Amino acid sequence: MNTESKKMATSIYGRVNAPVERCRVNFCTDMEKSVLMSNFERRGWHQVGPDDEWNFYWASTQTCRNLFSVESGYRMNDNQIINHFPNHYELSRKDLLVKNIKRYRKELERDGSPLAEKAEVVLHGGQVVTRYVHLDFIPVTFVLPADYNMFVEEYRKSPQSTWIMKPCGKSQGTGIFLINKLSKLKKWSREAKAPFHPQLSKESYVISRYIDNPLLIGGKKFDLRLYVLVTSFRPLKAYLFQLGFCRFCTVKYDTSVTELDNMYVHLTNVSVQKHGGDYNNIHGGKMSVQNLRLFLEGTRGRAVTEKLFASIQWLIVHSLKAVSSVMANDRHCFECYGYDIIIDNQLKPWLVEVNASPSLTSTTVNDRIMKYKLIDNILTAVLPPDGIPDVRWNKVPNSEALGNFDLLIDEDLMEKEESANATGKGSKNKK
Ligand SMILES: Nc1ncnc2c1ncn2[C@@H]1O[C@H](COP(=O)(O)OP(=O)(O)OP(=O)(O)O)[C@@H](O)[C@H]1O
């Protein structure tokens, strides 16, 4: 690499900008976010249009779907990669995520896996129900209108529970509301012109048990936004970014009925909270995961904190395994998912949602530094050491190339280790 090409980027990113190999890559994007563009520029990449010969496409989910559609007839060559799997919605659509996780649990149960162990638990109202011991990481959820009767049955088991209704095809808190009475749901259904009638309803919803005992800090509810990079679904290869963050509500948590419609109390989306009068532009209602860890170690102890973070990794791996068999594992694809997780006051993590297009908009300076680093680390991890996209590469970055990503799972590696162990055992046995 000559000195010309060894370009140290300057400016606000500081330490983030280690020298990168500058090589000729033609990139295309329909998302001109500054954290993306500055990363591409720093690598000396050249921007081209979708009809030109691109090597690297950072596309919106819709553009990616169009590109993979049968009608488009587009065929990628070995030097082209793109940032979504064609049917990412199996993981990122609220209803499909639930459907896939339910199927995965049933399959494990049918195979007699110890992971599918069940036990009886007592609900608030004293009712005893059976739940998965290890795979109970999404709140009880039903898809409406299809599962309306099943929902009513569950609702009656614990009528004092609160439920959250979310439209499947929307984001950023749009169309979400809480209910604590079946009558409220029925009223809404009437006003929305019979959305529970499968033939009449245009939109499906999920209704989930509301996690009404979230862990609070400073009296406020928050959730975690974690980034997970998947480079392959079969074999599964996934990495967790260390620099996730917590997103706080601006108003203190309050479960009283009068506050049920107050979204500044219940929804942690930045897109909701930034409209609140108490929104802070400096920290943007965000706190790093490292600081959360320190806070928990100080207030709850190191062992339970370790256990919580291990459970979070566990739930991410199993949510990915739940979709791995249905994902179109195109070798041109990688994807960075935004995981939304709520921790309850028993330090149990709950998976709320997975986003295929986590926001790359920066609300604060720290946010911008972190997101810049995220993109930098993704690019380094998905490209072979020479920096040129190549699907024939084995997609195993070395530990240096992972930057702030930690390996979550590599089924390839696991298989190799297993067979090495078996061979080791074999030779021991021979002795
Ligand atoms: N089961 C639940 N219990 C408690 N709070 C929840 C639950 N589900 C969602 N929430 C809250 O509602 C917010 C919005 O939910 P969710 O992320 O599923 O919807 P969204 O509008 O699609 O968000 P996004 O913009 O991230 O796609 C979450 O960030 C969380 O604060």
The ligand as an ORCA input file, in Angstrom:
! r2SCAN-3c Opt
* xyz 0 1
  N     -44.488     -5.862     24.827
  C     -44.058     -4.651     25.160
  N     -43.994     -4.297     26.461
  C     -43.567     -3.060     26.828
  N     -43.209     -2.105     25.947
  C     -43.258     -2.397     24.653
  C     -43.669     -3.691     24.188
  N     -43.624     -3.676     22.844
  C     -43.207     -2.448     22.471
  N     -42.991     -1.669     23.553
  C     -42.542     -0.271     23.544
  O     -43.046      0.318     22.376
  C     -41.979      0.803     21.560
  C     -42.337      0.617     20.109
  O     -42.482     -0.746     19.809
  P     -41.811     -1.402     18.542
  O     -40.351     -1.151     18.554
  O     -42.237     -2.823     18.504
  O     -42.562     -0.608     17.403
  P     -42.138      0.332     16.207
  O     -43.002      1.507     16.224
  O     -42.180     -0.512     15.002
  O     -40.668      0.763     16.487
  P     -39.421      0.910     15.475
  O     -39.418      2.330     15.021
  O     -38.241      0.535     16.348
  O     -39.622     -0.027     14.336
  C     -40.760     -0.001     21.996
  O     -39.584      0.691     21.731
  C     -41.030     -0.179     23.489
  O     -40.632      0.950     24.202
*
